[in-house]
Amino acid sequence: MVNAENSQWHLSKSVPLTFIIAIVCQTVALVWYVSSLDNSISNNTREIMRHEVRIENIEKVVQTQALTLARIDENIKSIRSAVENMANAKKN
């Protein structure tokens, strides 16, 4: 059987205090880094959502402009046709 005193965890006195402080500082730095990384991900997610809304709005505007441009083009063709008909009627 294992003695209860021997199974307990203990720290040897030969471990320098600076080593323990370094481990604690690295742990704090790791927690800070992961926290800032999570914050950056959250900010990026928010920005992506905002950009998606803007892109949808821009796509709607572009579609409206394309429709308007097609109408203008058809009107120009109609006007050109009417002017050509008037020019041909005047010649005859």
Biopython code that builds the backbone (N, CA, C, O; Angstrom):
import numpy as np
from Bio.PDB.StructureBuilder import StructureBuilder

atoms = [
    (1, "MET", "N", (0.828, -1.183, 0.000)),
    (1, "MET", "CA", (0.000, 0.000, 0.000)),
    (1, "MET", "C", (0.871, 1.245, 0.000)),
    (1, "MET", "O", (1.997, 1.259, 0.498)),
    (2, "VAL", "N", (0.290, 2.296, -0.587)),
    (2, "VAL", "CA", (1.008, 3.558, -0.700)),
    (2, "VAL", "C", (0.697, 4.387, 0.530)),
    (2, "VAL", "O", (-0.463, 4.527, 0.920)),
    (3, "ASN", "N", (1.712, 4.925, 1.124)),
    (3, "ASN", "CA", (1.552, 5.767, 2.299)),
    (3, "ASN", "C", (0.917, 7.088, 1.886)),
    (3, "ASN", "O", (1.278, 7.610, 0.832)),
    (4, "ALA", "N", (0.003, 7.654, 2.647)),
    (4, "ALA", "CA", (-0.699, 8.890, 2.331)),
    (4, "ALA", "C", (0.269, 10.057, 2.236)),
    (4, "ALA", "O", (0.057, 10.961, 1.427)),
    (5, "GLU", "N", (1.297, 10.061, 3.020)),
    (5, "GLU", "CA", (2.265, 11.164, 2.991)),
    (5, "GLU", "C", (3.082, 11.124, 1.695)),
    (5, "GLU", "O", (3.427, 12.181, 1.166)),
    (6, "ASN", "N", (3.389, 9.976, 1.189)),
    (6, "ASN", "CA", (4.191, 9.846, -0.026)),
    (6, "ASN", "C", (3.384, 10.139, -1.286)),
    (6, "ASN", "O", (3.964, 10.522, -2.302)),
    (7, "SER", "N", (2.046, 9.969, -1.249)),
    (7, "SER", "CA", (1.226, 10.182, -2.431)),
    (7, "SER", "C", (0.826, 11.639, -2.622)),
    (7, "SER", "O", (0.312, 12.000, -3.681)),
    (8, "GLN", "N", (1.049, 12.466, -1.636)),
    (8, "GLN", "CA", (0.702, 13.880, -1.769)),
    (8, "GLN", "C", (1.732, 14.582, -2.648)),
    (8, "GLN", "O", (2.917, 14.249, -2.640)),
    (9, "TRP", "N", (1.244, 15.565, -3.407)),
    (9, "TRP", "CA", (2.119, 16.332, -4.269)),
    (9, "TRP", "C", (2.887, 17.335, -3.422)),
    (9, "TRP", "O", (2.343, 17.924, -2.489)),
    (10, "HIS", "N", (4.146, 17.521, -3.756)),
    (10, "HIS", "CA", (4.947, 18.518, -3.032)),
    (10, "HIS", "C", (5.938, 19.153, -3.984)),
    (10, "HIS", "O", (6.252, 18.602, -5.040)),
    (11, "LEU", "N", (6.415, 20.296, -3.603)),
    (11, "LEU", "CA", (7.355, 21.043, -4.416)),
    (11, "LEU", "C", (8.716, 20.973, -3.750)),
    (11, "LEU", "O", (8.868, 21.248, -2.560)),
    (12, "SER", "N", (9.682, 20.604, -4.537)),
    (12, "SER", "CA", (11.035, 20.497, -4.005)),
    (12, "SER", "C", (11.589, 21.894, -3.746)),
    (12, "SER", "O", (11.271, 22.841, -4.465)),
    (13, "LYS", "N", (12.408, 22.011, -2.731)),
    (13, "LYS", "CA", (13.006, 23.313, -2.408)),
    (13, "LYS", "C", (14.083, 23.701, -3.421)),
    (13, "LYS", "O", (14.569, 24.832, -3.405)),
    (14, "SER", "N", (14.456, 22.779, -4.294)),
    (14, "SER", "CA", (15.485, 23.096, -5.279)),
    (14, "SER", "C", (14.899, 23.844, -6.488)),
    (14, "SER", "O", (15.657, 24.303, -7.342)),
    (15, "VAL", "N", (13.559, 23.975, -6.575)),
    (15, "VAL", "CA", (12.930, 24.714, -7.666)),
    (15, "VAL", "C", (13.016, 26.206, -7.329)),
    (15, "VAL", "O", (12.529, 26.632, -6.282)),
    (16, "PRO", "N", (13.632, 27.000, -8.213)),
    (16, "PRO", "CA", (13.788, 28.424, -7.903)),
    (16, "PRO", "C", (12.449, 29.171, -7.969)),
    (16, "PRO", "O", (11.554, 28.805, -8.731)),
    (17, "LEU", "N", (12.338, 30.195, -7.176)),
    (17, "LEU", "CA", (11.135, 31.015, -7.120)),
    (17, "LEU", "C", (10.891, 31.718, -8.456)),
    (17, "LEU", "O", (9.740, 31.910, -8.849)),
    (18, "THR", "N", (11.943, 32.097, -9.145)),
    (18, "THR", "CA", (11.789, 32.766, -10.444)),
    (18, "THR", "C", (11.133, 31.843, -11.465)),
    (18, "THR", "O", (10.406, 32.319, -12.338)),
    (19, "PHE", "N", (11.370, 30.535, -11.377)),
    (19, "PHE", "CA", (10.734, 29.571, -12.272)),
    (19, "PHE", "C", (9.226, 29.563, -12.035)),
    (19, "PHE", "O", (8.451, 29.554, -12.992)),
    (20, "ILE", "N", (8.813, 29.568, -10.800)),
    (20, "ILE", "CA", (7.382, 29.575, -10.456)),
    (20, "ILE", "C", (6.746, 30.883, -10.923)),
    (20, "ILE", "O", (5.647, 30.879, -11.479)),
    (21, "ILE", "N", (7.431, 31.992, -10.700)),
    (21, "ILE", "CA", (6.918, 33.294, -11.140)),
    (21, "ILE", "C", (6.803, 33.331, -12.656)),
    (21, "ILE", "O", (5.835, 33.874, -13.189)),
    (22, "ALA", "N", (7.780, 32.759, -13.359)),
    (22, "ALA", "CA", (7.746, 32.728, -14.820)),
    (22, "ALA", "C", (6.547, 31.912, -15.309)),
    (22, "ALA", "O", (5.877, 32.314, -16.260)),
    (23, "ILE", "N", (6.270, 30.775, -14.672)),
    (23, "ILE", "CA", (5.115, 29.946, -15.053)),
    (23, "ILE", "C", (3.818, 30.717, -14.839)),
    (23, "ILE", "O", (2.923, 30.681, -15.683)),
    (24, "VAL", "N", (3.717, 31.415, -13.707)),
    (24, "VAL", "CA", (2.509, 32.201, -13.416)),
    (24, "VAL", "C", (2.363, 33.327, -14.441)),
    (24, "VAL", "O", (1.263, 33.568, -14.936)),
    (25, "CYS", "N", (3.445, 34.009, -14.761)),
    (25, "CYS", "CA", (3.386, 35.098, -15.748)),
    (25, "CYS", "C", (2.987, 34.568, -17.128)),
    (25, "CYS", "O", (2.195, 35.202, -17.825)),
    (26, "GLN", "N", (3.520, 33.426, -17.525)),
    (26, "GLN", "CA", (3.157, 32.835, -18.809)),
    (26, "GLN", "C", (1.687, 32.430, -18.834)),
    (26, "GLN", "O", (1.019, 32.578, -19.857)),
    (27, "THR", "N", (1.190, 31.928, -17.730)),
    (27, "THR", "CA", (-0.220, 31.557, -17.652)),
    (27, "THR", "C", (-1.106, 32.789, -17.776)),
    (27, "THR", "O", (-2.113, 32.765, -18.484)),
    (28, "VAL", "N", (-0.736, 33.858, -17.094)),
    (28, "VAL", "CA", (-1.497, 35.108, -17.186)),
    (28, "VAL", "C", (-1.440, 35.644, -18.615)),
    (28, "VAL", "O", (-2.456, 36.090, -19.149)),
    (29, "ALA", "N", (-0.269, 35.605, -19.233)),
    (29, "ALA", "CA", (-0.122, 36.088, -20.608)),
    (29, "ALA", "C", (-0.958, 35.246, -21.572)),
    (29, "ALA", "O", (-1.564, 35.786, -22.498)),
    (30, "LEU", "N", (-0.995, 33.950, -21.365)),
    (30, "LEU", "CA", (-1.795, 33.079, -22.223)),
    (30, "LEU", "C", (-3.284, 33.387, -22.085)),
    (30, "LEU", "O", (-4.002, 33.455, -23.082)),
    (31, "VAL", "N", (-3.741, 33.571, -20.862)),
    (31, "VAL", "CA", (-5.149, 33.919, -20.639)),
    (31, "VAL", "C", (-5.461, 35.264, -21.284)),
    (31, "VAL", "O", (-6.512, 35.416, -21.908)),
    (32, "TRP", "N", (-4.571, 36.241, -21.146)),
    (32, "TRP", "CA", (-4.774, 37.558, -21.757)),
    (32, "TRP", "C", (-4.812, 37.446, -23.271)),
    (32, "TRP", "O", (-5.651, 38.076, -23.915)),
    (33, "TYR", "N", (-3.909, 36.649, -23.855)),
    (33, "TYR", "CA", (-3.856, 36.476, -25.311)),
    (33, "TYR", "C", (-5.133, 35.830, -25.835)),
    (33, "TYR", "O", (-5.693, 36.290, -26.830)),
    (34, "VAL", "N", (-5.595, 34.779, -25.183)),
    (34, "VAL", "CA", (-6.822, 34.098, -25.615)),
    (34, "VAL", "C", (-8.013, 35.027, -25.474)),
    (34, "VAL", "O", (-8.907, 35.024, -26.320)),
    (35, "SER", "N", (-8.033, 35.815, -24.421)),
    (35, "SER", "CA", (-9.130, 36.771, -24.228)),
    (35, "SER", "C", (-9.131, 37.834, -25.325)),
    (35, "SER", "O", (-10.188, 38.167, -25.862)),
    (36, "SER", "N", (-7.971, 38.362, -25.659)),
    (36, "SER", "CA", (-7.906, 39.373, -26.721)),
    (36, "SER", "C", (-8.225, 38.752, -28.075)),
    (36, "SER", "O", (-8.810, 39.408, -28.937)),
    (37, "LEU", "N", (-7.849, 37.505, -28.267)),
    (37, "LEU", "CA", (-8.168, 36.800, -29.503)),
    (37, "LEU", "C", (-9.675, 36.619, -29.633)),
    (37, "LEU", "O", (-10.236, 36.813, -30.712)),
    (38, "ASP", "N", (-10.324, 36.250, -28.545)),
    (38, "ASP", "CA", (-11.786, 36.099, -28.542)),
    (38, "ASP", "C", (-12.457, 37.438, -28.820)),
    (38, "ASP", "O", (-13.447, 37.497, -29.549)),
    (39, "ASN", "N", (-11.929, 38.504, -28.250)),
    (39, "ASN", "CA", (-12.469, 39.838, -28.482)),
    (39, "ASN", "C", (-12.313, 40.238, -29.952)),
    (39, "ASN", "O", (-13.222, 40.823, -30.540)),
    (40, "SER", "N", (-11.170, 39.925, -30.532)),
    (40, "SER", "CA", (-10.946, 40.230, -31.952)),
    (40, "SER", "C", (-11.906, 39.454, -32.840)),
    (40, "SER", "O", (-12.423, 39.992, -33.819)),
    (41, "ILE", "N", (-12.142, 38.205, -32.505)),
    (41, "ILE", "CA", (-13.076, 37.388, -33.280)),
    (41, "ILE", "C", (-14.478, 37.973, -33.185)),
    (41, "ILE", "O", (-15.194, 38.038, -34.184)),
    (42, "SER", "N", (-14.866, 38.391, -32.007)),
    (42, "SER", "CA", (-16.188, 39.003, -31.837)),
    (42, "SER", "C", (-16.309, 40.288, -32.647)),
    (42, "SER", "O", (-17.330, 40.519, -33.294)),
    (43, "ASN", "N", (-15.287, 41.112, -32.616)),
    (43, "ASN", "CA", (-15.302, 42.354, -33.390)),
    (43, "ASN", "C", (-15.366, 42.063, -34.889)),
    (43, "ASN", "O", (-16.102, 42.723, -35.621)),
    (44, "ASN", "N", (-14.601, 41.082, -35.339)),
    (44, "ASN", "CA", (-14.612, 40.725, -36.763)),
    (44, "ASN", "C", (-15.975, 40.190, -37.181)),
    (44, "ASN", "O", (-16.451, 40.497, -38.274)),
    (45, "THR", "N", (-16.602, 39.401, -36.330)),
    (45, "THR", "CA", (-17.932, 38.870, -36.636)),
    (45, "THR", "C", (-18.934, 40.008, -36.773)),
    (45, "THR", "O", (-19.759, 40.011, -37.687)),
    (46, "ARG", "N", (-18.861, 40.973, -35.862)),
    (46, "ARG", "CA", (-19.750, 42.139, -35.925)),
    (46, "ARG", "C", (-19.521, 42.935, -37.206)),
    (46, "ARG", "O", (-20.475, 43.351, -37.864)),
    (47, "GLU", "N", (-18.260, 43.145, -37.555)),
    (47, "GLU", "CA", (-17.929, 43.899, -38.766)),
    (47, "GLU", "C", (-18.390, 43.157, -40.025)),
    (47, "GLU", "O", (-18.876, 43.779, -40.970)),
    (48, "ILE", "N", (-18.239, 41.847, -40.037)),
    (48, "ILE", "CA", (-18.684, 41.059, -41.193)),
    (48, "ILE", "C", (-20.189, 41.194, -41.362)),
    (48, "ILE", "O", (-20.671, 41.356, -42.483)),
    (49, "MET", "N", (-20.931, 41.129, -40.278)),
    (49, "MET", "CA", (-22.385, 41.270, -40.355)),
    (49, "MET", "C", (-22.754, 42.662, -40.879)),
    (49, "MET", "O", (-23.661, 42.803, -41.700)),
    (50, "ARG", "N", (-22.052, 43.675, -40.404)),
    (50, "ARG", "CA", (-22.324, 45.041, -40.857)),
    (50, "ARG", "C", (-22.029, 45.173, -42.348)),
    (50, "ARG", "O", (-22.794, 45.800, -43.081)),
    (51, "HIS", "N", (-20.922, 44.583, -42.798)),
    (51, "HIS", "CA", (-20.564, 44.653, -44.214)),
    (51, "HIS", "C", (-21.553, 43.870, -45.076)),
    (51, "HIS", "O", (-21.858, 44.276, -46.197)),
    (52, "GLU", "N", (-22.048, 42.756, -44.559)),
    (52, "GLU", "CA", (-23.034, 41.988, -45.319)),
    (52, "GLU", "C", (-24.291, 42.812, -45.559)),
    (52, "GLU", "O", (-24.862, 42.774, -46.650)),
    (53, "VAL", "N", (-24.726, 43.556, -44.543)),
    (53, "VAL", "CA", (-25.909, 44.405, -44.697)),
    (53, "VAL", "C", (-25.640, 45.493, -45.726)),
    (53, "VAL", "O", (-26.489, 45.769, -46.574)),
    (54, "ARG", "N", (-24.470, 46.111, -45.659)),
    (54, "ARG", "CA", (-24.124, 47.152, -46.630)),
    (54, "ARG", "C", (-24.054, 46.595, -48.044)),
    (54, "ARG", "O", (-24.515, 47.236, -48.989)),
    (55, "ILE", "N", (-23.479, 45.402, -48.196)),
    (55, "ILE", "CA", (-23.371, 44.790, -49.529)),
    (55, "ILE", "C", (-24.753, 44.488, -50.085)),
    (55, "ILE", "O", (-25.007, 44.708, -51.269)),
    (56, "GLU", "N", (-25.653, 43.985, -49.238)),
    (56, "GLU", "CA", (-27.026, 43.726, -49.696)),
    (56, "GLU", "C", (-27.687, 45.012, -50.178)),
    (56, "GLU", "O", (-28.359, 45.019, -51.210)),
    (57, "ASN", "N", (-27.500, 46.091, -49.438)),
    (57, "ASN", "CA", (-28.078, 47.374, -49.841)),
    (57, "ASN", "C", (-27.472, 47.861, -51.160)),
    (57, "ASN", "O", (-28.186, 48.366, -52.026)),
    (58, "ILE", "N", (-26.172, 47.711, -51.307)),
    (58, "ILE", "CA", (-25.514, 48.134, -52.542)),
    (58, "ILE", "C", (-25.996, 47.287, -53.718)),
    (58, "ILE", "O", (-26.207, 47.809, -54.812)),
    (59, "GLU", "N", (-26.170, 45.987, -53.499)),
    (59, "GLU", "CA", (-26.678, 45.124, -54.571)),
    (59, "GLU", "C", (-28.069, 45.553, -55.014)),
    (59, "GLU", "O", (-28.378, 45.533, -56.205)),
    (60, "LYS", "N", (-28.906, 45.939, -54.062)),
    (60, "LYS", "CA", (-30.255, 46.413, -54.412)),
    (60, "LYS", "C", (-30.169, 47.682, -55.251)),
    (60, "LYS", "O", (-30.887, 47.826, -56.240)),
    (61, "VAL", "N", (-29.295, 48.597, -54.859)),
    (61, "VAL", "CA", (-29.126, 49.849, -55.600)),
    (61, "VAL", "C", (-28.611, 49.567, -57.010)),
    (61, "VAL", "O", (-29.088, 50.165, -57.975)),
    (62, "VAL", "N", (-27.644, 48.666, -57.135)),
    (62, "VAL", "CA", (-27.085, 48.339, -58.443)),
    (62, "VAL", "C", (-28.154, 47.709, -59.333)),
    (62, "VAL", "O", (-28.221, 48.018, -60.522)),
    (63, "GLN", "N", (-28.982, 46.839, -58.781)),
    (63, "GLN", "CA", (-30.059, 46.233, -59.566)),
    (63, "GLN", "C", (-31.045, 47.291, -60.042)),
    (63, "GLN", "O", (-31.494, 47.256, -61.187)),
    (64, "THR", "N", (-31.380, 48.230, -59.166)),
    (64, "THR", "CA", (-32.285, 49.314, -59.549)),
    (64, "THR", "C", (-31.666, 50.170, -60.644)),
    (64, "THR", "O", (-32.347, 50.552, -61.595)),
    (65, "GLN", "N", (-30.377, 50.472, -60.514)),
    (65, "GLN", "CA", (-29.698, 51.262, -61.530)),
    (65, "GLN", "C", (-29.627, 50.519, -62.864)),
    (65, "GLN", "O", (-29.759, 51.135, -63.922)),
    (66, "ALA", "N", (-29.421, 49.214, -62.821)),
    (66, "ALA", "CA", (-29.373, 48.433, -64.056)),
    (66, "ALA", "C", (-30.731, 48.453, -64.752)),
    (66, "ALA", "O", (-30.804, 48.566, -65.976)),
    (67, "LEU", "N", (-31.794, 48.346, -63.979)),
    (67, "LEU", "CA", (-33.141, 48.407, -64.548)),
    (67, "LEU", "C", (-33.407, 49.785, -65.153)),
    (67, "LEU", "O", (-33.952, 49.888, -66.252)),
    (68, "THR", "N", (-33.029, 50.828, -64.446)),
    (68, "THR", "CA", (-33.214, 52.191, -64.937)),
    (68, "THR", "C", (-32.399, 52.415, -66.215)),
    (68, "THR", "O", (-32.881, 53.042, -67.159)),
    (69, "LEU", "N", (-31.178, 51.907, -66.242)),
    (69, "LEU", "CA", (-30.329, 52.040, -67.416)),
    (69, "LEU", "C", (-30.939, 51.310, -68.612)),
    (69, "LEU", "O", (-30.894, 51.809, -69.736)),
    (70, "ALA", "N", (-31.502, 50.143, -68.374)),
    (70, "ALA", "CA", (-32.159, 49.407, -69.465)),
    (70, "ALA", "C", (-33.349, 50.195, -70.007)),
    (70, "ALA", "O", (-33.573, 50.235, -71.217)),
    (71, "ARG", "N", (-34.110, 50.818, -69.113)),
    (71, "ARG", "CA", (-35.254, 51.640, -69.549)),
    (71, "ARG", "C", (-34.777, 52.840, -70.355)),
    (71, "ARG", "O", (-35.365, 53.175, -71.384)),
    (72, "ILE", "N", (-33.720, 53.484, -69.893)),
    (72, "ILE", "CA", (-33.172, 54.634, -70.614)),
    (72, "ILE", "C", (-32.698, 54.202, -71.997)),
    (72, "ILE", "O", (-32.926, 54.902, -72.984)),
    (73, "ASP", "N", (-32.042, 53.057, -72.066)),
    (73, "ASP", "CA", (-31.558, 52.545, -73.353)),
    (73, "ASP", "C", (-32.718, 52.286, -74.311)),
    (73, "ASP", "O", (-32.634, 52.612, -75.495)),
    (74, "GLU", "N", (-33.786, 51.707, -73.804)),
    (74, "GLU", "CA", (-34.965, 51.461, -74.646)),
    (74, "GLU", "C", (-35.604, 52.774, -75.098)),
    (74, "GLU", "O", (-36.045, 52.887, -76.242)),
    (75, "ASN", "N", (-35.655, 53.754, -74.217)),
    (75, "ASN", "CA", (-36.194, 55.068, -74.590)),
    (75, "ASN", "C", (-35.337, 55.725, -75.669)),
    (75, "ASN", "O", (-35.871, 56.328, -76.599)),
    (76, "ILE", "N", (-34.028, 55.614, -75.554)),
    (76, "ILE", "CA", (-33.131, 56.194, -76.566)),
    (76, "ILE", "C", (-33.348, 55.506, -77.907)),
    (76, "ILE", "O", (-33.400, 56.166, -78.945)),
    (77, "LYS", "N", (-33.475, 54.182, -77.887)),
    (77, "LYS", "CA", (-33.732, 53.447, -79.134)),
    (77, "LYS", "C", (-35.053, 53.898, -79.758)),
    (77, "LYS", "O", (-35.146, 54.071, -80.973)),
    (78, "SER", "N", (-36.056, 54.085, -78.932)),
    (78, "SER", "CA", (-37.361, 54.531, -79.424)),
    (78, "SER", "C", (-37.272, 55.929, -80.025)),
    (78, "SER", "O", (-37.832, 56.192, -81.089)),
    (79, "ILE", "N", (-36.563, 56.826, -79.337)),
    (79, "ILE", "CA", (-36.396, 58.193, -79.831)),
    (79, "ILE", "C", (-35.600, 58.177, -81.138)),
    (79, "ILE", "O", (-35.958, 58.879, -82.084)),
    (80, "ARG", "N", (-34.536, 57.393, -81.202)),
    (80, "ARG", "CA", (-33.732, 57.298, -82.417)),
    (80, "ARG", "C", (-34.584, 56.789, -83.581)),
    (80, "ARG", "O", (-34.508, 57.306, -84.695)),
    (81, "SER", "N", (-35.381, 55.787, -83.308)),
    (81, "SER", "CA", (-36.257, 55.233, -84.338)),
    (81, "SER", "C", (-37.259, 56.283, -84.821)),
    (81, "SER", "O", (-37.513, 56.403, -86.020)),
    (82, "ALA", "N", (-37.825, 57.042, -83.878)),
    (82, "ALA", "CA", (-38.788, 58.081, -84.250)),
    (82, "ALA", "C", (-38.111, 59.171, -85.076)),
    (82, "ALA", "O", (-38.679, 59.638, -86.063)),
    (83, "VAL", "N", (-36.914, 59.578, -84.688)),
    (83, "VAL", "CA", (-36.186, 60.617, -85.419)),
    (83, "VAL", "C", (-35.830, 60.118, -86.818)),
    (83, "VAL", "O", (-35.946, 60.873, -87.783)),
    (84, "GLU", "N", (-35.404, 58.871, -86.946)),
    (84, "GLU", "CA", (-35.078, 58.308, -88.258)),
    (84, "GLU", "C", (-36.333, 58.244, -89.130)),
    (84, "GLU", "O", (-36.268, 58.525, -90.326)),
    (85, "ASN", "N", (-37.466, 57.879, -88.544)),
    (85, "ASN", "CA", (-38.722, 57.845, -89.301)),
    (85, "ASN", "C", (-39.100, 59.247, -89.780)),
    (85, "ASN", "O", (-39.555, 59.415, -90.911)),
    (86, "MET", "N", (-38.912, 60.258, -88.919)),
    (86, "MET", "CA", (-39.213, 61.640, -89.323)),
    (86, "MET", "C", (-38.268, 62.101, -90.431)),
    (86, "MET", "O", (-38.684, 62.785, -91.366)),
    (87, "ALA", "N", (-36.984, 61.718, -90.319)),
    (87, "ALA", "CA", (-35.998, 62.103, -91.337)),
    (87, "ALA", "C", (-36.336, 61.422, -92.668)),
    (87, "ALA", "O", (-36.240, 62.050, -93.722)),
    (88, "ASN", "N", (-36.723, 60.166, -92.629)),
    (88, "ASN", "CA", (-37.084, 59.465, -93.848)),
    (88, "ASN", "C", (-38.370, 60.023, -94.455)),
    (88, "ASN", "O", (-38.491, 60.098, -95.677)),
    (89, "ALA", "N", (-39.317, 60.408, -93.630)),
    (89, "ALA", "CA", (-40.579, 60.983, -94.128)),
    (89, "ALA", "C", (-40.324, 62.346, -94.757)),
    (89, "ALA", "O", (-40.983, 62.693, -95.737)),
    (90, "LYS", "N", (-39.397, 63.122, -94.228)),
    (90, "LYS", "CA", (-39.093, 64.445, -94.758)),
    (90, "LYS", "C", (-38.386, 64.329, -96.121)),
    (90, "LYS", "O", (-38.592, 65.170, -96.997)),
    (91, "LYS", "N", (-37.556, 63.293, -96.299)),
    (91, "LYS", "CA", (-36.832, 63.082, -97.550)),
    (91, "LYS", "C", (-37.796, 62.700, -98.680)),
    (91, "LYS", "O", (-37.584, 63.073, -99.833)),
    (92, "ASN", "N", (-38.829, 61.973, -98.352)),
    (92, "ASN", "CA", (-39.762, 61.486, -99.384)),
    (92, "ASN", "C", (-40.760, 62.526, -99.684)),
    (92, "ASN", "O", (-41.635, 62.318, -100.524)),
]
sb = StructureBuilder()
sb.init_structure("model")
sb.init_model(0)
sb.init_chain("A")
sb.init_seg("    ")
for serial, (resi, resn, name, xyz) in enumerate(atoms, 1):
    if name == "N":
        sb.init_residue(resn, " ", resi, " ")
    sb.init_atom(name, np.array(xyz, "f"), 0.0, 1.0, " ", f" {name:<3s}", serial, name[0])
structure = sb.get_structure()
